[in-house]
Amino acid sequence: MAAGHLHEPGPTKALAADREADWRRQPAADVVQFFYPSDAQRKKIGGMVIVRCRINEAGVPHDCQIASETPDDLGFGEAALKLAPLFELNPKIANGRAVESTVRIPITFKMPD
């Protein structure tokens, strides 16, 4: 009986480099403007919100919460929560696989010039 031999495996596919979630696409300025709180718009006041979201393996934001809101009494936080699902992200890659992660999304509301 002939001795067996080890088969050398062919080239292996390289794993994607590990990385944090990053932007694929952000909503356009006119889309952000659509969600601008009416009271703030009427008063010509801008605002800034940081939204903390879970990002699933497909890059879709979910379970979003307001992390900070300035000013905090004109509805910018609620507007940002409605806007958050419109952000598209590339998911976090860990060990060559897309995994769920948490991101902070800054959203600025400013009056058009």
C-alpha positions as a printed Julia matrix, in Angstrom:
113×3 Matrix{Float64}:
   0.0    0.0    0.0
   1.38   3.39  -0.95
   1.83   5.98   1.74
  -0.58   8.86   1.6
   0.58  12.4    1.07
  -0.61  15.68   2.52
  -2.6   17.76   0.13
  -1.48  21.38   0.17
  -4.53  23.6    0.41
  -4.92  26.2   -2.32
  -4.8   29.93  -1.69
  -7.15  31.01   1.06
  -9.38  34.01   0.79
  -8.02  36.84   2.92
 -10.31  38.03   5.7
 -11.47  41.61   5.65
  -9.44  43.78   8.0
 -11.09  44.45  11.32
 -12.53  47.95  11.56
 -15.11  50.0   13.38
 -18.45  50.92  11.79
 -18.14  53.82   9.37
 -20.31  55.93   7.1
 -21.77  54.57   3.91
 -24.2   57.43   3.35
 -25.66  60.28   5.39
 -29.02  61.94   4.67
 -28.79  64.98   2.39
 -29.21  68.48   3.85
 -32.75  68.8    2.44
 -33.75  65.58   4.22
 -32.37  66.9    7.53
 -34.26  70.14   6.86
 -37.51  68.16   6.46
 -37.18  66.95  10.08
 -36.24  70.39  11.48
 -38.49  71.11  14.49
 -41.08  73.7   13.42
 -40.83  75.8   16.61
 -37.03  76.05  16.26
 -37.37  76.81  12.55
 -39.85  79.58  13.28
 -37.48  81.07  15.88
 -34.49  80.57  13.5
 -32.59  78.54  16.1
 -30.14  75.75  15.27
 -29.35  72.7   17.33
 -26.99  69.77  17.81
 -27.87  66.22  18.84
 -25.73  63.17  19.5
 -27.73  59.98  18.96
 -26.4   56.65  20.24
 -27.55  53.7   18.11
 -26.92  50.0   17.79
 -25.77  49.1   14.27
 -26.68  45.6   13.09
 -24.6   43.34  10.85
 -26.14  44.98   7.76
 -25.23  48.51   8.95
 -28.81  49.49   9.88
 -29.24  51.73  12.97
 -31.74  50.59  15.62
 -32.5   51.1   19.33
 -31.41  54.74  19.06
 -31.36  57.04  22.09
 -30.55  60.69  22.62
 -27.08  61.0   24.18
 -27.08  64.82  24.19
 -29.22  67.64  22.78
 -28.57  71.4   22.58
 -30.8   73.28  23.15
 -32.87  70.66  24.92
 -36.31  72.25  24.76
 -37.06  72.74  21.06
 -37.57  69.18  19.78
 -34.18  68.57  18.18
 -33.76  65.24  20.0
 -37.06  63.83  18.76
 -36.3   65.08  15.24
 -32.88  63.36  15.35
 -34.46  60.08  16.48
 -36.76  60.2   13.44
 -33.79  60.97  11.2
 -31.39  58.32  12.61
 -32.8   55.33  10.66
 -31.98  57.16   7.41
 -28.23  56.95   8.06
 -26.49  54.06   6.3
 -23.32  52.61   7.76
 -20.83  49.89   7.0
 -20.98  47.52   9.98
 -18.13  46.87  12.37
 -15.87  44.03  11.21
 -14.35  41.8   13.9
 -12.41  38.63  13.12
 -13.35  39.06   9.47
 -17.12  39.13  10.16
 -19.73  41.87  10.37
 -20.9   42.26  13.97
 -23.36  44.44  15.84
 -21.88  47.5   17.53
 -22.78  50.86  19.06
 -22.09  54.2   17.38
 -22.66  57.84  18.17
 -24.21  59.85  15.34
 -23.82  63.64  15.49
 -26.68  65.5   13.82
 -26.53  69.27  13.3
 -29.61  71.3   12.52
 -28.91  74.74  11.08
 -30.99  77.26   9.26
 -30.28  77.46   5.54
 -28.42  80.56   4.38
